[in-house]
Amino acid sequence: MPTSNEKFLVGLVGPKVLEAIEQDSLNPVFLDLQACNALEIRYDFFDTALWPKLSERLRKVAPHAIQIGTIRLHRDGGKFPDRDVTVRPDLWKGILGATEVPEWLDLERDCLSQFADLKKEASARGTRILVSEHNFVRIPGDQELKILVDDARRVKADGLKIAAMSNSETDCDRLYKFAKKYSKHFDLFAAFGMGDTGRTSRLWSLKEGANLTYAAIDAVEAPGQIDVMTMKKALDSFDTIYSQSDLTAFLSKFRQF
């Protein structure tokens, strides 16, 4: 279980990253994997026949990191067909029936009808569930964010994540207030903005109460995402970053994807 002060930097793992490190242990991607204390297996990037073995394969090359398993739908920025959402529970069962399983699974908030069955299967393997929400248009209002928390707490989710499109320099302030108020209710909590004006929130949210953030390995998978090594450098310097302006200046020193 996460400690109260631990911050989780999550790197996204797809076929290119996993195959690169399996084929060459000296591949530069090794440094990215080592910089992360959590790794997200993007199952939707892989052929479904490979899914049951992915946790085991990743554990062999990155045994230090907790794993978050995700099957992201098209409507949530992933590659798994929306029309196949009804068959996904059987695919989760295949993942949870494998020799190695992720410590966490990520389920979209609009699929909470699948939560109870997934929770039962996951609990039997010691796996916990993170409920996530993605909004590629705007950052929800305060009342909408409260309903998100209410939904997650109603089903007794262990973690909560919201990633929403920022459209102004002050847009993410609502997410910071949200994190301060509600992060204590969950063991993993992420609340950050996407897009150019949401970029710094991927780090600053950790100052405001969140303990989970995501970074890019090899290629950006979401608007405004920052590469792993830049994120790690910022986290290592967090004690000397006192404001969002300080953070912006720090990030400007590094080349992005």
C-alpha positions in Angstrom: 0.0 0.0 0.0 1.3 3.5 -0.8 2.8 5.5 2.1 1.3 8.9 2.8 4.3 10.8 1.3 5.1 8.5 -1.6 4.6 9.9 -5.1 4.1 7.6 -8.1 5.6 8.3 -11.5 3.9 6.1 -14.0 5.5 5.2 -17.3 3.2 3.9 -20.1 4.3 0.5 -21.5 3.3 -0.6 -25.0 4.7 -3.3 -27.4 7.6 -1.1 -28.6 8.9 -0.4 -25.1 8.5 -4.0 -23.8 10.0 -5.7 -26.8 12.9 -3.2 -26.8 14.0 -4.0 -23.3 13.4 -7.7 -23.7 15.6 -7.8 -26.7 18.4 -5.7 -25.3 18.9 -5.1 -21.6 21.2 -2.2 -22.4 18.5 -0.4 -24.5 18.1 3.3 -23.5 14.5 2.5 -22.5 15.9 0.7 -19.5 16.7 4.1 -17.9 13.1 5.2 -18.3 11.8 2.1 -16.7 14.2 2.5 -13.8 13.1 6.1 -13.3 9.5 5.0 -12.8 8.2 3.4 -9.5 5.0 2.4 -11.3 4.3 1.2 -14.8 1.0 1.2 -16.7 0.5 -1.9 -19.0 -1.5 -0.5 -21.9 -3.2 -3.8 -22.7 -5.2 -2.1 -25.5 -1.9 -1.6 -27.4 -1.2 -5.3 -27.5 -2.9 -8.2 -29.3 -5.4 -9.8 -26.9 -3.7 -13.2 -27.2 -0.7 -11.7 -25.4 -2.6 -10.2 -22.4 -2.3 -13.0 -19.8 1.5 -13.0 -20.0 2.2 -9.2 -20.1 2.4 -8.8 -16.3 4.9 -11.6 -16.0 7.0 -10.3 -18.9 7.1 -6.8 -17.5 7.9 -8.1 -14.0 11.0 -9.8 -15.3 12.4 -6.5 -16.8 11.1 -4.1 -14.1 10.6 -6.0 -10.8 10.9 -2.8 -8.8 7.7 -1.1 -10.1 4.1 -1.6 -9.2 1.9 -2.3 -12.2 -1.3 -0.7 -13.2 -3.2 -2.6 -15.9 -5.3 -0.6 -18.3 -7.6 -1.5 -21.2 -8.4 2.0 -22.5 -11.4 2.4 -24.8 -11.3 4.6 -27.9 -13.6 7.1 -26.3 -11.1 7.5 -23.5 -8.1 7.9 -25.7 -7.2 4.3 -26.1 -7.2 1.7 -28.8 -9.8 -0.9 -27.6 -13.0 -0.6 -29.6 -15.9 0.9 -27.7 -18.3 -1.6 -29.3 -16.3 -4.4 -27.5 -16.8 -3.0 -24.0 -19.2 -5.8 -23.2 -16.6 -8.5 -23.9 -13.9 -6.8 -21.8 -14.9 -8.5 -18.5 -13.9 -11.9 -19.9 -10.5 -10.3 -20.9 -10.0 -9.0 -17.4 -10.6 -12.6 -16.1 -7.9 -13.8 -18.4 -5.5 -11.2 -17.0 -6.4 -12.0 -13.4 -6.1 -15.7 -14.0 -2.5 -15.5 -15.0 0.6 -16.4 -13.0 1.5 -12.8 -12.5 -1.1 -10.0 -12.2 -0.9 -6.2 -11.8 -1.2 -4.7 -8.4 -3.9 -2.3 -9.8 -6.4 -2.3 -12.6 -7.9 0.9 -14.1 -11.6 1.0 -14.9 -13.3 3.9 -16.6 -16.0 5.7 -14.6 -18.6 5.2 -17.3 -18.1 1.4 -17.0 -18.9 1.2 -13.3 -21.6 -1.4 -14.2 -18.6 -3.8 -14.5 -17.1 -2.8 -11.2 -18.6 -5.3 -8.8 -17.7 -8.4 -10.9 -14.2 -7.0 -11.6 -13.7 -6.2 -7.9 -14.6 -9.7 -6.9 -12.2 -11.2 -9.4 -9.4 -8.7 -8.6 -9.7 -9.0 -4.8 -9.1 -12.8 -5.0 -5.7 -12.0 -6.5 -4.9 -9.1 -4.2 -5.4 -6.5 -7.0 -7.0 -3.2 -6.4 -9.1 -0.9 -8.7 -8.5 2.6 -9.8 -11.6 4.4 -11.3 -10.6 6.9 -14.0 -12.3 9.7 -15.9 -11.1 11.3 -19.1 -12.5 14.5 -20.6 -10.9 15.7 -23.8 -13.0 18.9 -24.0 -12.8 20.7 -20.7 -12.1 20.4 -17.0 -15.4 19.6 -15.2 -16.9 22.0 -12.7 -16.8 21.6 -8.9 -20.1 19.8 -8.7 -19.2 17.4 -11.5 -16.0 16.6 -9.7 -17.8 15.9 -6.5 -20.2 13.5 -8.3 -17.1 11.7 -9.6 -15.8 11.2 -6.1 -19.3 10.1 -4.9 -19.4 7.5 -7.6 -16.0 6.2 -6.8 -16.6 6.0 -3.1 -20.0 4.4 -3.6 -18.4 1.4 -5.3 -15.5 1.5 -2.8 -12.8 2.1 -5.4 -9.3 2.2 -3.9 -8.0 4.9 -6.3 -9.3 7.7 -8.5 -7.9 9.5 -11.5 -9.1 12.4 -13.6 -7.4 13.7 -16.7 -9.2 16.6 -18.4 -8.4 19.1 -21.1 -7.2 22.5 -19.8 -8.2 25.5 -22.0 -6.6 28.3 -20.0 -3.7 29.1 -17.6 -6.0 29.0 -14.6 -8.2 26.0 -15.6 -6.3 23.5 -13.5 -7.0 25.4 -10.3 -10.2 23.5 -9.9 -8.3 20.2 -10.1 -5.9 21.5 -7.4 -8.8 22.3 -5.1 -10.3 19.0 -5.9 -7.1 17.2 -5.0 -6.7 19.0 -1.7 -10.2 18.1 -0.7 -10.6 14.6 -1.8 -7.3 12.9 -2.3 -7.3 11.6 1.3 -10.1 9.3 0.5 -8.1 7.2 -1.9 -4.8 5.3 -1.8 -3.9 6.4 -5.3 -5.1 9.8 -6.6 -4.4 11.7 -9.8 -5.9 15.0 -11.0 -4.2 16.8 -13.8 -4.9 18.8 -17.0 -4.2 17.8 -20.5 -3.0 20.1 -23.3 -0.4 22.9 -23.3 -1.9 24.8 -20.4 -2.3 21.6 -18.4 1.3 20.5 -18.8 2.7 21.7 -15.5 -0.3 20.3 -13.6 1.1 16.8 -14.2 3.7 17.7 -11.6 2.1 20.6 -9.6 -0.9 18.4 -8.7 1.5 16.4 -6.6 2.1 19.5 -4.5 -1.6 19.9 -4.1 -2.4 16.4 -2.7 -2.3 13.9 -5.6 0.2 11.1 -5.4 0.0 9.7 -8.9 1.1 11.1 -12.3 1.9 9.8 -15.7 4.8 10.3 -18.1 5.8 9.2 -21.6 8.3 6.5 -22.5 9.5 6.7 -26.1 6.4 8.5 -27.4 3.7 10.9 -26.1 0.3 9.2 -25.8 -1.8 12.1 -24.4 -1.9 15.9 -25.0 0.7 17.7 -22.9 2.4 14.6 -21.6 6.0 15.0 -20.5 8.8 12.5 -20.9 9.8 10.3 -18.0 13.3 11.6 -17.5 12.2 15.2 -17.4 9.4 14.3 -14.9 12.0 12.4 -12.8 14.4 15.4 -12.8 11.6 17.7 -11.6 10.5 15.3 -8.9 14.1 15.0 -7.7 14.2 18.8 -7.4 10.7 19.2 -5.9 12.1 20.5 -2.6 13.5 23.6 -4.5 10.4 24.3 -6.5 8.0 26.6 -4.6 5.6 27.8 -7.2 4.1 27.0 -10.6 6.3 29.7 -12.1 9.4 27.9 -10.7 8.1 24.6 -12.2 7.5 26.2 -15.6 11.0 27.6 -15.6 12.4 24.2 -14.6 10.6 22.4 -17.4 11.6 24.9 -20.0 15.2 23.7 -19.6 14.5 20.3 -21.1 13.7 19.3 -24.6 10.4 17.5 -25.0 9.2 14.9 -27.5 
